[in-house]
Amino acid sequence: MNNNKERERDELHKTIWRIANDLRGSVDGWDFKQYVLGLLFYRFISENIENYININQRKAGESDFEYKNLSDEEASYGKEDIVQSKGFFILPSELFCNVRKKAKNNPDLNVTINNIFDNIESSAKGTASENDVKGLFDDFDVKGNKLGNTVDEKNDKLVKMLDAIGDLKFGDYKDNTIDTFGDAYEYLMTMYASNAGKSGGEFFTPQEVGELLAKITLMGKTELNKVYDPCCGSGSLLLKFAKILGKENVKYGYFGQEINLTTYNLARINMFLHDINYNKFNIARGDTLVSPMHWDEEPFDAIVSNPPYSIRWAGKSNPILINDERFSPAGILAPESKADLAFTMHMLSWLSPKGTAAIVQFPGVLYRSGAEQKIRKYMVDNNFVDAVIQLPSDLFFGTSIATCILILKKSKKDNSILFIDASNEFVRNTNKNKLSNDNINNILAILENRENVDYKSVLIPNEEISNNDYNISVNSYLKSESNNEEIDIKELNKHIEEIVKRESKIRIELDKIIKELEEDSHE
């Protein structure tokens, strides 16, 4: 079964890659992604709602009921109930399959699609799902010139995209569509993030790193109340919990905040594509550091995040922030030019007493002096730092820097920090390093054992950390194996002497050969 699944996945990836290459043309890759994702999402919610209504009607005795064949007028009677259950409503005539069928002969296709997306959004107005559905299709621009200068050009591209996405084989809906739609989305995101360099890396964390972060916070747990990511990007870190635990075992849902409008829309689309219902997620838009949106939901048992590295923030230029209960305990704010530890303090503040936070950190925050050192002092003196893991370099899109994972807990069993050097835990995957399942399991095993292992891990008492200026970078406490090799100087000199002798002998022989060749040529 697993081999079939892998085969299906490979086929799907090849098809998506082909769509991207065939249809991209004059549409910039990063913009093109919005159209592919928008139509993928449109197909998903169409099939999702169709499937939901068909199952209910068939259970009620209409054995051959097909929602897509119903008239819009008849379908409208059930609108309220469907919006309450699914969060939105789509008329039969506006389903993906029915629009695709007539697309080639529809001279107003771009207007039709635009109106349908408006109608889907309007269906949620004034209901509990309004905020989860509002603006989801904002990036799907059929009025501008990105798809072409004329209506015919736009429609031609839309027909091709509808056909390509309609042809994607997602197997039997009940078996794996949900998985496969989500997987298609993740593959697209990876594809575009790797091609877009930094603009992609800013909000897309490689799947394997996401898995490691989630598993760190889950150690020994089979269910969770709520998960949170204050810089959630496209939501992939939050969704790792659904994949690892099963979505029913995240009891009260998935919470995230994102400042970028496009990415915020992608995160909400991603939730729907993984069949997380609107009442099980709350993705908010805004600047987490200045306007956090989930005061009513904190604290959280699991927090995972890959915050933006060393961005600017208001800091001390905003007089209110030093009295903010998230930052005030440290007595100082993170520097205005480096918000990293402001995000960290925010997460620590919103972490529950029994919870774990796993945060990807830029290495500098672990050892720099000044305000950052004082914030580390607060965290170490209060015994909140559980472990620091040095990751391999070149894991992330848009940067080759070797990052770290900072693990925070409020209820630790000891007064020490575990340092783990996982810089060699990777496999080389095309042009990037990647964490394999074995790499992830090796790191988790060391974390769980919490013991000294030569060149791999060391447990350092907080007192020693304070004596070392609250430096918590891994290489300050763990030397790599290569650094610890004893060098025998006498042996090395002897070896160099032999090389010099050998080179000298070769040089004499070469001179001899050249001389003979010269003599031969004169004869």
N, C-alpha and C positions, 0 to 999 in steps of 0.2 A: 504493500500500500504506500509506504514511504517513497519507494522508487518512483511510483506513478506520480505522486505529489511533486517530487523533484522534477520529473520530466515535464509535468504540466507547467511548473513554475519557469523552467528554462524556456519552454515554448512561448509562454506569455512574455518573458523578458525579451526574447528575440523579436516578437511581433511589435512590442512597444518601441524597441530600438529602430525597427524598420519604419514605423509610423513617423517617428521623430525625424529620421533621415529623409524619408520620401516627401514629407509635407512641409518641412521647415522652410525651405526656399527663402523667400524674402522676409519671412517673419523671424525676428531675432529669437535665438534659442530660449532665453529667459522669459520672453513674452509668450513664446509658443507654448511653453509649459502651462501657462494659465489656461489656454484653450483646451489642451489635452486633458488637464485635470478637471476643468469645468465640465467637459462633456462626459468624462469618466464618472464624475459625481452625479451628473444628470441621469446617466444610464442607471447608476446604482440606486438612486432614490426612487426612480421610476419602477425598477424591478422589485425593490424592497416594499413599496406601497402596494404594488400589484399582487405580489406574493402574499402579503398580509391580508388583503381583502379576499383574495381567492380562497385562502385556507379557511377564513371565518365563514364565508358563504357556503363552502362545500361541507363544512361541519354542520351547518344549519340545514343541510339536505339538498342543496343545489349542486349535484355531483359534477356537472360539466360547466360550472360557472367560470367565465373568463372576463375579468374586469375590463380588459382592453377593448372588448366588443360592446361594452355598455354605452348607451348614449350619455352625453354630458349632463343632460337634464335629469335622468334617473340617478346618475352617480352623485349629483349635488345633494340629494337627501341625506347621504351619510357623512357629509363633509365635517360637521362638528365633532362627531365621534372619532373620526380618523385623525383630525388635527390634535385632539386630546391625547390619542394614543401615540401617534408618530411624530407630532410636532409640526406637520405641514400637510398640504393636500395637493394632489395633481389630478386634473380631469382626464378621462380616458383619451380624448383627442390630443391631449398635450403630453402623453407618455412618450418616452424616448422611441419605443418601437414604432408607434404610429406616425410620429414626426419623420422618422428616418424613411419610412415607406413612401411618403409623399415628397421627400426632400428634393429629388431631382427635378420634379415638375412644379416646384414652388418658387416663383420669381421673387417672392418676398421672404425667402427663408430667414435672412438675417433679422428681419423685423419680427417674424413669427417666434424665433428662438428668444429674442429679447423680451417679447411680451410674456412668453411662458415663464421665463425666469422671474419677471416682475410678479406674475400671478402666484407663483410658488411662495415668494417672499410675503406677498400680501395675505396669503391664506393664514399666516401665523399672527397677523396684527391683532393686538388686543387679547392675545392668549398667553399662557404660561411660557410658550416656546419662542415668543417674539424675538427676544434678544439673541437666542441661539441660531435663528434663521436669518435675521436681518443682515443685509449686505453680503450674503454668502457668494453672490454672483457678481459682485462689484468689479472684479478684475476681468470679467468676460466681456470685453469691449467689442461689440459688433458695429458700433456707430463710427468709431475712428477709422484711421487708415492702416492700422497694423495688419489687417488681413488682406489688404488690397485697396486700390484707389477707386475701383468701380464696384457697384452692387454685384455685377456678374462675377468679378474676381473673388469677392468675399464669399458669395454663395458657392462657387466652385470649390473653394477650400473647405467650407463648412460641410458640404456633401461628402467630400473625401474623408474628412475627420469623423463624421457620423458613421460612415461605412466602416472605416478602420476600427473605430472603438466598438461599433456594433458587432464586428466580426471576432473580437477577442473572445476566446473560448473560456468561459468561467465554470464549465462543468455544471453539475446539478446544483441548483440554488441552495437547497437545504444542506448539502454536504460541505461545500467549500467556497461558495461565492463570497461570503463575508471575508474569509481569510484571503481569498485571491484578490478581491478588490483592494483590500488594505495593502497586500503585497505589491500589487501593480503600482499603487500610489507611492509606496516606499522606494520601489525600484526607480520610478520616475524622478523622485526627489534626489536619490543618490546620483543618478545619471546627470541631472542638471547641476547639482551641487559640485560634483567633481569637474564639470566643464566650466562652471562659472567662477571657480576659484573662491576668493574671499566672500563674494556676495552670497555664495551658497553655504560656505562654511559657517557664516555668522548665525545661521539658524537651523543647521542640520547636523546632528551628531551621528556618526556612524552607528549602525544598528548594534554592533558587538560591544561598543563602549556603553551604549544605553542598557544593554543586557547586564553588563557588569555592575553598573550603578544600581539598577533595580535589585539585583541579587544581593548586593551588599546591604541594602536597607531591609531585605526580606529574611536574612539569616534565621532559619528555623521557624519562619512564620508560614502559615498556609492561607491566611486571610488578613485583610487590612480594613481599617475604617475608610481612610481617605488618603489620596496621594496628591502632591503639590509640586509645581515647578514655577517659580516666579519669573522665569525668562523662557517660556515654554516653546518658542519658535513654532515649528509645525506640529508640535504635540507628540513627537515620536517617543520621548522619554516616558511620558505618562502612560502611553499605550503599551509599553513593555510590560507593565504590571498585569494588564488584561491577558497578554500572551503567556506570561509565566504562571500566573495564579488561576487564570480563567476569570472572565469579566464579572461573573456572579460573586467572586470572592473579594472584590473591592466593593465593600458594602455601601458606602455613601458617595462613591464617585471620584471624579477626576477634576482637579482644580488647577488652573494655570492663568498666567497673565503674560501679555505680549504687547510690546510698544509699537511694532511695525504693522500697519494696516493689512498689507498683503499677506504677511505671515500669520497674522491673527485669523484671517479668513481661512487660510490653509489649515490651521489647527482645528477649527470647528468642522471643516469639511472632513478632515482626517478622522475625527471622532465619529461622524456619521458613517464614513466608509468602513469603519471597524465595528459598525452596528452598536455603538454606544448611544443609547437613546438620549434625547435632549434633557430629560430630567435626571440623568446620571453624570452630566458634565457641566462645568461652569468655567468657560474660558472668557476672561475679561481683557479689555484693551486699555492700555495706559502705562505710565512710567511707574514701575513697582516701587522704586526707591522714594519717590515723592508722593505718589497717590496709589498706595496698595489697595486692591479691591476686595480682598477676602477677609477683612477683620472679623466678620461674623462666622467664619468657618474655621479659623485657626483655634487651637494648635493642630498640627498634622503628625501622623505616626511615621510617614515616609515622605522625605523631600529629596528630590533629585534635580540637578541642574547643571547646565553648561553655560554659565553667564558670559556675556561679551567680555573680552579681555581688555582690561585697562582703558575703559572709556571714561569720558568726562562726566561729572555729575554736579549737582548744585553744591553739595558739601557745606562748608562753613559760610558760603555766600548767602545761604538761606538760614536766617537766624532761628527758625522754628525747629530745624532738624536736630540740633544738639539736645533738645528736650523731648524728642520723639522716643517713646519707650523702647523702640527697636534698637536705637543707637546709643542712647544715654548711658546704659550700664558700663560701656567701655570708657566713658569720660572724654572721648575724642572721636572725631569723625574721620572716615577714610579721606585721603587727599582728593582734592577736586579733580585732579588729572587722572586718578586711578580709583574707579568705583568698586574694584573687585571685593574688598573686604566690607564694603557697605552692603553688597548683596549677601555676603556671608553672615554678617550680623543680623540682617533681616531674616534669613533662614533659621539661624540659631534661635531668634526670638519666637518664631512661629513653630518651633519643633516641640512636640509633646514630651513629657517627662520620660515616656518609655520608647520614644521614637529614635530614628536614625536619619541623618542627612548625609548624602554623598554628593560632593560638589567638585566639578572639574575646575582646577585652579591653574592660573598662569604661575610659573615657578617663582617669579620675583616676589610675590606676596608672602612667600614663606620665610624670606630672610631679610627683606629690605628694612632699613631703620626708620626713624621718625614715627609718624602717626601709625603706620602699619605695625611697627614693632609694639606699640602700646596696645593696639587692639589684640595682637597675638598674646601679649602678657595677660590681658583680661581673660582670654579663652583658655590659656594654659593654667593660670592660677585658679580658675574655677573648675578645672578638670573637665572641660567640654570636648577637648580634642582626643578622639579615640585612636585614630591611625592616619598615616600619610602614605600614599602609594605613589611611587615614581613610575609613570607609564613610559612605554617606548616612544621614540620620536616618530614623526610622520604618520600619525594615525588619523589626523583630522583634515578635512577639506580646507584648502586655503592657507594652511600653515604647516611647516614641518617641525615646529617646536615640540619638544618633549614636555607634555603637561603632567600634572599630578592630580590625584584625587584626595581631597580632604574629607575625612569622616568625622562627623560631630555626634555626640550623645550627651544627654543630660544626666543619665544614671549609669555611670560606669562602675565596673567591679574592682578596678585598681586605680592607682594614681600615676599611671605611666602612659606613654604614647608608643604605639607600635609603628616602626618604620619598615616599609617593604620596598625592595628594589625589584620592580617588574620590568625593568628597561629591556631585558632580553626575552620577555614573554611575547613573542609575535611571530607571525609568518609573513613573508613578503608576498603581497598580492598585487600583481601588475605594477602600477606606479605608486602604490601606497602600502604601508604596513597594516596588518590586520590582526585582531585578537581571535585566535581559534577557540573552539570549545575547551580544548585542553589547557590553553593559556588562561582562560577565565577560571576554570576549575582549580588550577594551580594557585592562582592569586587568592581565591576564596578559601582554599584549604589553609594557606599560611595565615590568613586573616582570622580564621576560626580557631586555629591552634594557639595563636598569640604567644609564640615562643621565639627564642633566638635560633636562627638557622644561618650557618656560615654564608656570607655574601648575599643572603636573601632577605633576612629580617632581623630586627633587633628591637628589644623593649627597653625604652629609656625612661627613668623616673622623671617626673615633672621638675623636681629640684635641679636635676642636671640640665634640663632645658633652660631653666631660668638662669643658671650659671653661664649658659652659652648665649646670652642676649636674646632668648626666646626665638632662636633660629630653629625652624622646624622643617628645613629641607633635608631630604633623605640622604643625600651624599655627604652631609655633615656628620652623620652617625654610622653610615654603612659604606665601606669601601668596596668597590667592585673587585671581582676576582683578579682581573688583569692588573689592577693597581697594587695588589698585594703580593705579586710574584717577587721573590727575592732574587736580585741580580748578582751573580758572582762576577765581580769585576775582573779577577785574574783570568777566569775562563773566557770572558768576553774579549779581553785583550789578546789572549792566545788565538782565539778564533779569527779576530781581525788580522793578526800577523800572518796566519795561514792564507787568508784571502789575498793579502797584499803580495805574498810570495807567489801565489798561483797566478795572479794578474801579471806580475813581472815576468814570469816564465812564458805566459801566453804572448805578451808584448814582444819578447825576444824572438819567439818562433814566428810571429806575424812579420816582424822586420826582415827575418831571414827569407820568408816566402816572397815578400815584396821585392827584395834585392834580386832574388833568382829570376822573378818575372821580368824585372827591368833589364837584366843581363840578356835574357832570352830575346827580348824585343830588339836589342841592339845588334844581335847576330844577323 
